[in-house]
Amino acid sequence: MTRILYLTSSAFLSLMLLPHPSMALEIAPGTLGLCQATLRGEIAPGDADVLSELSFEQPLTWPSEADGRWKTLCLDSPGGDFDESLKIAQYLVDNDIGTVVDDGAACTGSCALVFMFGTVAQGAAPGLTHRVLHVGGTLGFSAPDLGETATAEDLLRFYTLAAQPRPDKARPFLDADLVAALSVTRRLEIDSVNKAGRWDIELTGFEEPALSDRGFFNACQNLTTWPSRLAEGQLDFEGNGEVFQLSVSSWTAGGAIRDRYELQFASEDVQECSATVAASGDGTPLPLICGVDGETNTGIGPDDCGDPDLMYLWAPIPALAKFPAETSLSALEDGSALPARSEAAELTKPTPCRSEDGVAEVINVNNYTSLRAEPTVDSEKLGELPLGKTFEIGESFAANTDHPDHAACAALCEAANADKPFDRGALATCVDENWMWWQITGPNGKTGFASAKFLDF
């Protein structure tokens, strides 16, 4: 079969001016905004040489000189000659060319090997692994068969190439467990969030959910596991506090006061994570995560998640990590993997200005806190509320209107109750200075007020 060329500009001219042997692989047009050319058909000897004659030109509309992701090839091939596939894979790495499997395309056999070596330039950095799979595409690996598709020398080159370190991470292009899985199963399709996440394959073509409580729960389990292995035995999301505890506090990091979310699981030696929200280059919210898997002692982000000076090392939360690991790509494609509307709200932001369940426990004292006739520390003492005891409280608190910052404290609570951004640190100061009080009926039957400084509600 004669190679068919659909390219325009210098790439087309350079290829047409030189003689080429008869090939099976076809170089077709790319997709605007996605790739500059498409490799389609069976891979045959000599194809790497023809690929090397392509002239890539950065689009005039590309926004950044430092971002080399414009230099990308789409793949739609059943694979073919194993030796030639290895040559193409090495050429992609050497020349900073990324790979994409688009919607409806299928990259199988040795084509999947080629796909895994997609690499692009990234400013002054050594490079960036760039391999993108549309959830409507097919990416399927096949183990090479000695004597049929590959020689012993080919296999040695394959293992050497697979173990080659990536430019952006301390991991090989093909992780050892992927190579091992192929040796056992012989065929393996990337058909789940788990496989794509573990082997660092970017997914596209699906609706991204908001970073809800459920999404943070999934991301913590996924992102602390995937650096070392496939996720197995994940806990199901439950919003009843028996499986996990989610809390939020004020955190000053990166020159701003931010909400810091903490996720801890009830069982020991499982994951625990922290999340916060920064801003990306275009100003859109950028959720970040830092955490550890207590079972394997692997994690994501810096070792110290509590150091605000290390927030720049926290990792962005990719869209696929917000889903349970077993989620199929077909469920992403048709939207059935998205959580119900009632479960898709943004991260919980418990307000310190309302009672969650109408119960308060006495804390932060040696023996007791005082029950006062009015919401001030100077008013008459009516009784004592012992440490550790719980009492019923109403839905709203009483404020000490004589507090010098009463108006400012009240404005903070108004914003908190409206689910608007507010300074948690400043509100904590209001509470520490006995501005907020809750009405309680004490053990002696008298009703008065207790300072929120000494209550957990």
C-alpha positions as a Python dict, from the first residue, in 0.01 Angstrom:
ca = {
    (1, 'M'): (0, 0, 0),
    (2, 'T'): (128, 346, -85),
    (3, 'R'): (142, 595, 199),
    (4, 'I'): (-129, 860, 172),
    (5, 'L'): (-32, 1211, 282),
    (6, 'Y'): (-296, 1468, 373),
    (7, 'L'): (-69, 1722, 536),
    (8, 'T'): (-35, 2075, 413),
    (9, 'S'): (242, 2335, 449),
    (10, 'S'): (608, 2243, 489),
    (11, 'A'): (536, 1900, 638),
    (12, 'F'): (355, 1793, 321),
    (13, 'L'): (617, 1939, 85),
    (14, 'S'): (913, 1786, 263),
    (15, 'L'): (760, 1441, 245),
    (16, 'M'): (651, 1466, -116),
    (17, 'L'): (993, 1574, -240),
    (18, 'L'): (1167, 1260, -113),
    (19, 'P'): (1117, 901, -237),
    (20, 'H'): (978, 654, 19),
    (21, 'P'): (927, 279, 16),
    (22, 'S'): (578, 136, 16),
    (23, 'M'): (429, 152, 367),
    (24, 'A'): (111, 53, 546),
    (25, 'L'): (99, 339, 793),
    (26, 'E'): (-88, 651, 682),
    (27, 'I'): (-11, 1003, 798),
    (28, 'A'): (-342, 1189, 795),
    (29, 'P'): (-441, 1538, 909),
    (30, 'G'): (-453, 1612, 1277),
    (31, 'T'): (-738, 1760, 1479),
    (32, 'L'): (-738, 2134, 1539),
    (33, 'G'): (-631, 2213, 1893),
    (34, 'L'): (-548, 1849, 1966),
    (35, 'C'): (-275, 1717, 1737),
    (36, 'Q'): (-89, 1821, 1425),
    (37, 'A'): (-106, 1486, 1244),
    (38, 'T'): (-266, 1143, 1280),
    (39, 'L'): (-79, 814, 1241),
    (40, 'R'): (-331, 563, 1112),
    (41, 'G'): (-296, 204, 997),
    (42, 'E'): (-47, -74, 1051),
    (43, 'I'): (310, 7, 1156),
    (44, 'A'): (566, -130, 906),
    (45, 'P'): (945, -111, 860),
    (46, 'G'): (1063, 235, 755),
    (47, 'D'): (778, 428, 919),
    (48, 'A'): (1005, 584, 1183),
    (49, 'D'): (1219, 736, 906),
    (50, 'V'): (914, 889, 737),
    (51, 'L'): (787, 1022, 1067),
    (52, 'S'): (1124, 1189, 1122),
    (53, 'E'): (1068, 1395, 808),
    (54, 'L'): (756, 1564, 944),
    (55, 'S'): (806, 1934, 1006),
    (56, 'F'): (615, 2053, 1312),
    (57, 'E'): (526, 2420, 1340),
    (58, 'Q'): (392, 2587, 1652),
    (59, 'P'): (42, 2729, 1587),
    (60, 'L'): (31, 3106, 1572),
    (61, 'T'): (-250, 3108, 1830),
    (62, 'W'): (-60, 2897, 2084),
    (63, 'P'): (-51, 3104, 2406),
    (64, 'S'): (288, 3007, 2550),
    (65, 'E'): (636, 2968, 2404),
    (66, 'A'): (737, 2756, 2704),
    (67, 'D'): (446, 2510, 2674),
    (68, 'G'): (530, 2248, 2412),
    (69, 'R'): (204, 2054, 2421),
    (70, 'W'): (114, 2177, 2074),
    (71, 'K'): (364, 1925, 1931),
    (72, 'T'): (140, 1619, 1943),
    (73, 'L'): (43, 1319, 1729),
    (74, 'C'): (-292, 1142, 1725),
    (75, 'L'): (-271, 762, 1704),
    (76, 'D'): (-526, 527, 1543),
    (77, 'S'): (-346, 201, 1472),
    (78, 'P'): (-359, -173, 1546),
    (79, 'G'): (18, -166, 1591),
    (80, 'G'): (237, -383, 1373),
    (81, 'D'): (609, -432, 1335),
    (82, 'F'): (750, -445, 1688),
    (83, 'D'): (1102, -330, 1601),
    (84, 'E'): (966, -29, 1412),
    (85, 'S'): (730, 57, 1699),
    (86, 'L'): (1027, 72, 1934),
    (87, 'K'): (1201, 310, 1695),
    (88, 'I'): (895, 537, 1677),
    (89, 'A'): (863, 536, 2057),
    (90, 'Q'): (1225, 641, 2098),
    (91, 'Y'): (1182, 910, 1832),
    (92, 'L'): (890, 1062, 2026),
    (93, 'V'): (1101, 1086, 2341),
    (94, 'D'): (1404, 1226, 2163),
    (95, 'N'): (1200, 1494, 1984),
    (96, 'D'): (945, 1595, 2250),
    (97, 'I'): (633, 1473, 2069),
    (98, 'G'): (316, 1402, 2268),
    (99, 'T'): (51, 1140, 2191),
    (100, 'V'): (-330, 1134, 2184),
    (101, 'V'): (-593, 866, 2124),
    (102, 'D'): (-898, 1063, 2015),
    (103, 'D'): (-1269, 984, 2041),
    (104, 'G'): (-1351, 678, 1828),
    (105, 'A'): (-985, 596, 1761),
    (106, 'A'): (-819, 270, 1866),
    (107, 'C'): (-453, 232, 1952),
    (108, 'T'): (-379, -133, 2024),
    (109, 'G'): (-90, -377, 2012),
    (110, 'S'): (246, -210, 1968),
    (111, 'C'): (68, 123, 1903),
    (112, 'A'): (-9, 136, 2276),
    (113, 'L'): (363, 106, 2341),
    (114, 'V'): (423, 405, 2113),
    (115, 'F'): (149, 599, 2295),
    (116, 'M'): (318, 559, 2633),
    (117, 'F'): (627, 750, 2516),
    (118, 'G'): (447, 1075, 2438),
    (119, 'T'): (669, 1356, 2566),
    (120, 'V'): (662, 1733, 2518),
    (121, 'A'): (896, 2022, 2593),
    (122, 'Q'): (814, 2239, 2893),
    (123, 'G'): (1014, 2558, 2928),
    (124, 'A'): (1358, 2508, 3075),
    (125, 'A'): (1253, 2177, 3237),
    (126, 'P'): (1378, 1845, 3094),
    (127, 'G'): (1034, 1775, 2949),
    (128, 'L'): (684, 1658, 3036),
    (129, 'T'): (521, 1320, 2981),
    (130, 'H'): (215, 1391, 2765),
    (131, 'R'): (-15, 1105, 2669),
    (132, 'V'): (-389, 1170, 2645),
    (133, 'L'): (-672, 919, 2604),
    (134, 'H'): (-1026, 1026, 2515),
    (135, 'V'): (-1276, 821, 2716),
    (136, 'G'): (-1441, 735, 2384),
    (137, 'G'): (-1119, 592, 2243),
    (138, 'T'): (-955, 253, 2288),
    (139, 'L'): (-608, 190, 2429),
    (140, 'G'): (-513, -178, 2448),
    (141, 'F'): (-174, -336, 2520),
    (142, 'S'): (-53, -672, 2388),
    (143, 'A'): (252, -853, 2515),
    (144, 'P'): (511, -916, 2239),
    (145, 'D'): (550, -1282, 2143),
    (146, 'L'): (904, -1407, 2110),
    (147, 'G'): (962, -1552, 1766),
    (148, 'E'): (633, -1421, 1623),
    (149, 'T'): (635, -1042, 1653),
    (150, 'A'): (965, -987, 1834),
    (151, 'T'): (1315, -1127, 1855),
    (152, 'A'): (1508, -1175, 2178),
    (153, 'E'): (1697, -857, 2093),
    (154, 'D'): (1367, -672, 2044),
    (155, 'L'): (1245, -782, 2386),
    (156, 'L'): (1566, -664, 2548),
    (157, 'R'): (1527, -327, 2378),
    (158, 'F'): (1164, -316, 2490),
    (159, 'Y'): (1249, -375, 2857),
    (160, 'T'): (1531, -121, 2838),
    (161, 'L'): (1304, 138, 2677),
    (162, 'A'): (1017, 66, 2918),
    (163, 'A'): (1248, 122, 3217),
    (164, 'Q'): (1382, 450, 3080),
    (165, 'P'): (1319, 727, 3338),
    (166, 'R'): (1060, 987, 3251),
    (167, 'P'): (1174, 1349, 3233),
    (168, 'D'): (924, 1480, 3486),
    (169, 'K'): (886, 1207, 3747),
    (170, 'A'): (1100, 947, 3919),
    (171, 'R'): (913, 671, 3737),
    (172, 'P'): (977, 474, 3416),
    (173, 'F'): (768, 527, 3103),
    (174, 'L'): (608, 184, 3163),
    (175, 'D'): (577, 99, 3531),
    (176, 'A'): (697, -246, 3632),
    (177, 'D'): (348, -363, 3733),
    (178, 'L'): (214, -278, 3386),
    (179, 'V'): (489, -482, 3222),
    (180, 'A'): (426, -762, 3473),
    (181, 'A'): (51, -755, 3411),
    (182, 'L'): (111, -791, 3039),
    (183, 'S'): (333, -1094, 3092),
    (184, 'V'): (43, -1262, 3276),
    (185, 'T'): (-270, -1143, 3096),
    (186, 'R'): (-104, -1097, 2752),
    (187, 'R'): (-369, -834, 2670),
    (188, 'L'): (-473, -536, 2878),
    (189, 'E'): (-712, -250, 2797),
    (190, 'I'): (-716, 84, 2977),
    (191, 'D'): (-1086, 72, 3061),
    (192, 'S'): (-1108, 215, 3411),
    (193, 'V'): (-1013, 520, 3613),
    (194, 'N'): (-789, 294, 3820),
    (195, 'K'): (-571, 183, 3528),
    (196, 'A'): (-548, 530, 3377),
    (197, 'G'): (-465, 687, 3712),
    (198, 'R'): (-209, 429, 3817),
    (199, 'W'): (-21, 439, 3488),
    (200, 'D'): (-47, 817, 3460),
    (201, 'I'): (-258, 841, 3145),
    (202, 'E'): (-447, 1169, 3113),
    (203, 'L'): (-817, 1127, 3035),
    (204, 'T'): (-1031, 1371, 2842),
    (205, 'G'): (-1382, 1385, 2698),
    (206, 'F'): (-1590, 1373, 3018),
    (207, 'E'): (-1758, 1619, 3252),
    (208, 'E'): (-1547, 1707, 3554),
    (209, 'P'): (-1731, 1708, 3887),
    (210, 'A'): (-1681, 1978, 4145),
    (211, 'L'): (-1447, 1902, 4432),
    (212, 'S'): (-1719, 1786, 4670),
    (213, 'D'): (-1680, 1593, 4994),
    (214, 'R'): (-1722, 1276, 4787),
    (215, 'G'): (-1464, 1393, 4532),
    (216, 'F'): (-1207, 1473, 4803),
    (217, 'F'): (-1276, 1132, 4962),
    (218, 'N'): (-1205, 956, 4631),
    (219, 'A'): (-905, 1172, 4543),
    (220, 'C'): (-737, 1103, 4876),
    (221, 'Q'): (-764, 726, 4831),
    (222, 'N'): (-662, 736, 4465),
    (223, 'L'): (-375, 982, 4468),
    (224, 'T'): (-198, 838, 4771),
    (225, 'T'): (-214, 487, 4619),
    (226, 'W'): (-146, 534, 4247),
    (227, 'P'): (221, 636, 4283),
    (228, 'S'): (299, 278, 4389),
    (229, 'R'): (20, 44, 4279),
    (230, 'L'): (-335, -1, 4153),
    (231, 'A'): (-600, 93, 4409),
    (232, 'E'): (-772, -205, 4568),
    (233, 'G'): (-1029, -246, 4842),
    (234, 'Q'): (-1130, 118, 4850),
    (235, 'L'): (-1377, 237, 5112),
    (236, 'D'): (-1717, 351, 4989),
    (237, 'F'): (-1819, 707, 5054),
    (238, 'E'): (-2047, 746, 5353),
    (239, 'G'): (-2155, 1083, 5484),
    (240, 'N'): (-2235, 963, 5835),
    (241, 'G'): (-1897, 1021, 5996),
    (242, 'E'): (-1839, 651, 6063),
    (243, 'V'): (-1601, 600, 5773),
    (244, 'F'): (-1427, 937, 5772),
    (245, 'Q'): (-1412, 1276, 5935),
    (246, 'L'): (-1388, 1593, 5727),
    (247, 'S'): (-1300, 1919, 5895),
    (248, 'V'): (-1206, 2266, 5779),
    (249, 'S'): (-989, 2534, 5932),
    (250, 'S'): (-825, 2863, 5841),
    (251, 'W'): (-471, 2837, 5701),
    (252, 'T'): (-235, 3111, 5598),
    (253, 'A'): (-24, 2984, 5310),
    (254, 'G'): (103, 3128, 4984),
    (255, 'G'): (44, 3481, 5107),
    (256, 'A'): (-330, 3433, 5163),
    (257, 'I'): (-577, 3304, 5419),
    (258, 'R'): (-726, 2984, 5277),
    (259, 'D'): (-967, 2712, 5380),
    (260, 'R'): (-773, 2397, 5468),
    (261, 'Y'): (-968, 2070, 5454),
    (262, 'E'): (-859, 1768, 5656),
    (263, 'L'): (-974, 1414, 5579),
    (264, 'Q'): (-908, 1132, 5823),
    (265, 'F'): (-1041, 779, 5800),
    (266, 'A'): (-1177, 593, 6101),
    (267, 'S'): (-960, 283, 6049),
    (268, 'E'): (-587, 287, 6117),
    (269, 'D'): (-313, 275, 5854),
    (270, 'V'): (-537, 411, 5581),
    (271, 'Q'): (-510, 741, 5398),
    (272, 'E'): (-520, 1087, 5544),
    (273, 'C'): (-511, 1398, 5332),
    (274, 'S'): (-526, 1775, 5335),
    (275, 'A'): (-665, 1991, 5056),
    (276, 'T'): (-678, 2362, 4984),
    (277, 'V'): (-770, 2581, 4690),
    (278, 'A'): (-524, 2811, 4516),
    (279, 'A'): (-557, 2984, 4178),
    (280, 'S'): (-426, 2870, 3841),
    (281, 'G'): (-248, 3101, 3598),
    (282, 'D'): (-577, 3223, 3449),
    (283, 'G'): (-729, 3286, 3792),
    (284, 'T'): (-959, 2983, 3802),
    (285, 'P'): (-972, 2782, 4127),
    (286, 'L'): (-701, 2516, 4152),
    (287, 'P'): (-766, 2247, 4416),
    (288, 'L'): (-445, 2105, 4565),
    (289, 'I'): (-385, 1794, 4774),
    (290, 'C'): (-120, 1657, 5008),
    (291, 'G'): (-149, 1319, 5177),
    (292, 'V'): (-12, 980, 5268),
    (293, 'D'): (-115, 615, 5248),
    (294, 'G'): (-37, 478, 5593),
    (295, 'E'): (-32, 118, 5472),
    (296, 'T'): (236, 157, 5206),
    (297, 'N'): (389, 482, 5335),
    (298, 'T'): (350, 639, 4993),
    (299, 'G'): (176, 962, 4921),
    (300, 'I'): (145, 1277, 4719),
    (301, 'G'): (291, 1619, 4784),
    (302, 'P'): (563, 1702, 5038),
    (303, 'D'): (633, 1491, 5346),
    (304, 'D'): (512, 1771, 5574),
    (305, 'C'): (157, 1869, 5475),
    (306, 'G'): (139, 2112, 5765),
    (307, 'D'): (419, 2344, 5651),
    (308, 'P'): (259, 2642, 5471),
    (309, 'D'): (592, 2722, 5304),
    (310, 'L'): (570, 2389, 5119),
    (311, 'M'): (226, 2449, 4966),
    (312, 'Y'): (393, 2502, 4627),
    (313, 'L'): (478, 2129, 4635),
    (314, 'W'): (117, 2020, 4679),
    (315, 'A'): (-27, 1843, 4374),
    (316, 'P'): (-323, 1957, 4162),
    (317, 'I'): (-621, 1720, 4184),
    (318, 'P'): (-688, 1577, 3836),
    (319, 'A'): (-1047, 1530, 3728),
    (320, 'L'): (-1032, 1149, 3707),
    (321, 'A'): (-914, 1120, 4071),
    (322, 'K'): (-1251, 1251, 4197),
    (323, 'F'): (-1420, 926, 4089),
    (324, 'P'): (-1395, 584, 4259),
    (325, 'A'): (-1107, 383, 4113),
    (326, 'E'): (-1333, 113, 3967),
    (327, 'T'): (-1527, 366, 3753),
    (328, 'S'): (-1530, 258, 3389),
    (329, 'L'): (-1434, 491, 3106),
    (330, 'S'): (-1769, 418, 2944),
    (331, 'A'): (-1942, 553, 3256),
    (332, 'L'): (-1732, 870, 3227),
    (333, 'E'): (-1826, 899, 2860),
    (334, 'D'): (-2203, 868, 2907),
    (335, 'G'): (-2207, 1074, 3228),
    (336, 'S'): (-2346, 798, 3452),
    (337, 'A'): (-2038, 821, 3676),
    (338, 'L'): (-2127, 1174, 3786),
    (339, 'P'): (-2263, 1195, 4141),
    (340, 'A'): (-2625, 1287, 4200),
    (341, 'R'): (-2694, 1659, 4221),
    (342, 'S'): (-2744, 1636, 4596),
    (343, 'E'): (-2399, 1479, 4635),
    (344, 'A'): (-2216, 1709, 4395),
    (345, 'A'): (-2204, 2022, 4605),
    (346, 'E'): (-1872, 2188, 4670),
    (347, 'L'): (-1662, 2096, 4969),
    (348, 'T'): (-1841, 2123, 5300),
    (349, 'K'): (-1766, 2446, 5479),
    (350, 'P'): (-1898, 2394, 5833),
    (351, 'T'): (-1980, 2734, 5975),
    (352, 'P'): (-1864, 2804, 6331),
    (353, 'C'): (-2176, 3018, 6369),
    (354, 'R'): (-2438, 2741, 6371),
    (355, 'S'): (-2484, 2421, 6568),
    (356, 'E'): (-2453, 2108, 6356),
    (357, 'D'): (-2672, 1884, 6572),
    (358, 'G'): (-2802, 2102, 6858),
    (359, 'V'): (-2559, 1955, 7111),
    (360, 'A'): (-2252, 2111, 7276),
    (361, 'E'): (-1973, 1944, 7475),
    (362, 'V'): (-1771, 2132, 7738),
    (363, 'I'): (-1402, 2147, 7638),
    (364, 'N'): (-1085, 2356, 7694),
    (365, 'V'): (-1126, 2377, 8075),
    (366, 'N'): (-971, 2198, 8371),
    (367, 'N'): (-1294, 2119, 8554),
    (368, 'Y'): (-1590, 2328, 8437),
    (369, 'T'): (-1705, 2640, 8258),
    (370, 'S'): (-1944, 2889, 8413),
    (371, 'L'): (-2309, 2931, 8322),
    (372, 'R'): (-2381, 3308, 8318),
    (373, 'A'): (-2704, 3505, 8341),
    (374, 'E'): (-2609, 3716, 8036),
    (375, 'P'): (-2366, 3658, 7743),
    (376, 'T'): (-2074, 3831, 7915),
    (377, 'V'): (-1801, 3714, 8152),
    (378, 'D'): (-1900, 3986, 8402),
    (379, 'S'): (-2260, 3877, 8449),
    (380, 'E'): (-2398, 3671, 8737),
    (381, 'K'): (-2280, 3310, 8763),
    (382, 'L'): (-2578, 3071, 8767),
    (383, 'G'): (-2399, 2737, 8779),
    (384, 'E'): (-2120, 2517, 8652),
    (385, 'L'): (-2101, 2301, 8337),
    (386, 'P'): (-1857, 2009, 8397),
    (387, 'L'): (-1578, 1921, 8152),
    (388, 'G'): (-1683, 1654, 7902),
    (389, 'K'): (-2058, 1687, 7965),
    (390, 'T'): (-2293, 1755, 7675),
    (391, 'F'): (-2592, 1989, 7672),
    (392, 'E'): (-2865, 2080, 7429),
    (393, 'I'): (-2832, 2419, 7261),
    (394, 'G'): (-3046, 2615, 7020),
    (395, 'E'): (-2991, 2679, 6650),
    (396, 'S'): (-2841, 3023, 6697),
    (397, 'F'): (-2607, 3187, 6945),
    (398, 'A'): (-2621, 3508, 7147),
    (399, 'A'): (-2353, 3773, 7091),
    (400, 'N'): (-2184, 3996, 7343),
    (401, 'T'): (-2290, 4324, 7188),
    (402, 'D'): (-2054, 4513, 7420),
    (403, 'H'): (-1751, 4348, 7257),
    (404, 'P'): (-1542, 4623, 7087),
    (405, 'D'): (-1540, 4431, 6755),
    (406, 'H'): (-1902, 4318, 6771),
    (407, 'A'): (-1990, 4457, 6426),
    (408, 'A'): (-1690, 4296, 6259),
    (409, 'C'): (-1750, 3961, 6431),
    (410, 'A'): (-2117, 3969, 6333),
    (411, 'A'): (-2022, 4037, 5969),
    (412, 'L'): (-1793, 3732, 5972),
    (413, 'C'): (-2077, 3509, 6093),
    (414, 'E'): (-2314, 3658, 5838),
    (415, 'A'): (-2070, 3563, 5560),
    (416, 'A'): (-2010, 3216, 5709),
    (417, 'N'): (-2381, 3137, 5731),
    (418, 'A'): (-2430, 3255, 5371),
    (419, 'D'): (-2150, 3018, 5258),
    (420, 'K'): (-1939, 3311, 5145),
    (421, 'P'): (-1561, 3345, 5195),
    (422, 'F'): (-1466, 3469, 5541),
    (423, 'D'): (-1157, 3495, 5758),
    (424, 'R'): (-1169, 3191, 5986),
    (425, 'G'): (-875, 3319, 6186),
    (426, 'A'): (-1050, 3646, 6264),
    (427, 'L'): (-1368, 3463, 6363),
    (428, 'A'): (-1166, 3231, 6588),
    (429, 'T'): (-1033, 3543, 6762),
    (430, 'C'): (-1389, 3662, 6820),
    (431, 'V'): (-1472, 3328, 6985),
    (432, 'D'): (-1153, 3331, 7194),
    (433, 'E'): (-1246, 3677, 7322),
    (434, 'N'): (-1587, 3552, 7446),
    (435, 'W'): (-1796, 3727, 7182),
    (436, 'M'): (-2010, 3419, 7103),
    (437, 'W'): (-2235, 3254, 7366),
    (438, 'W'): (-2487, 2967, 7366),
    (439, 'Q'): (-2796, 2934, 7582),
    (440, 'I'): (-2786, 2619, 7797),
    (441, 'T'): (-2992, 2467, 8078),
    (442, 'G'): (-2740, 2348, 8335),
    (443, 'P'): (-2742, 2047, 8573),
    (444, 'N'): (-2913, 2260, 8840),
    (445, 'G'): (-3205, 2335, 8608),
    (446, 'K'): (-3113, 2700, 8559),
    (447, 'T'): (-3091, 2843, 8207),
    (448, 'G'): (-2813, 3081, 8115),
    (449, 'F'): (-2527, 3135, 7871),
    (450, 'A'): (-2190, 2960, 7817),
    (451, 'S'): (-1904, 3100, 7610),
    (452, 'A'): (-1841, 2921, 7276),
    (453, 'K'): (-1469, 2933, 7367),
    (454, 'F'): (-1532, 2636, 7594),
    (455, 'L'): (-1782, 2444, 7380),
    (456, 'D'): (-1755, 2197, 7093),
    (457, 'F'): (-2077, 2222, 6893),
}
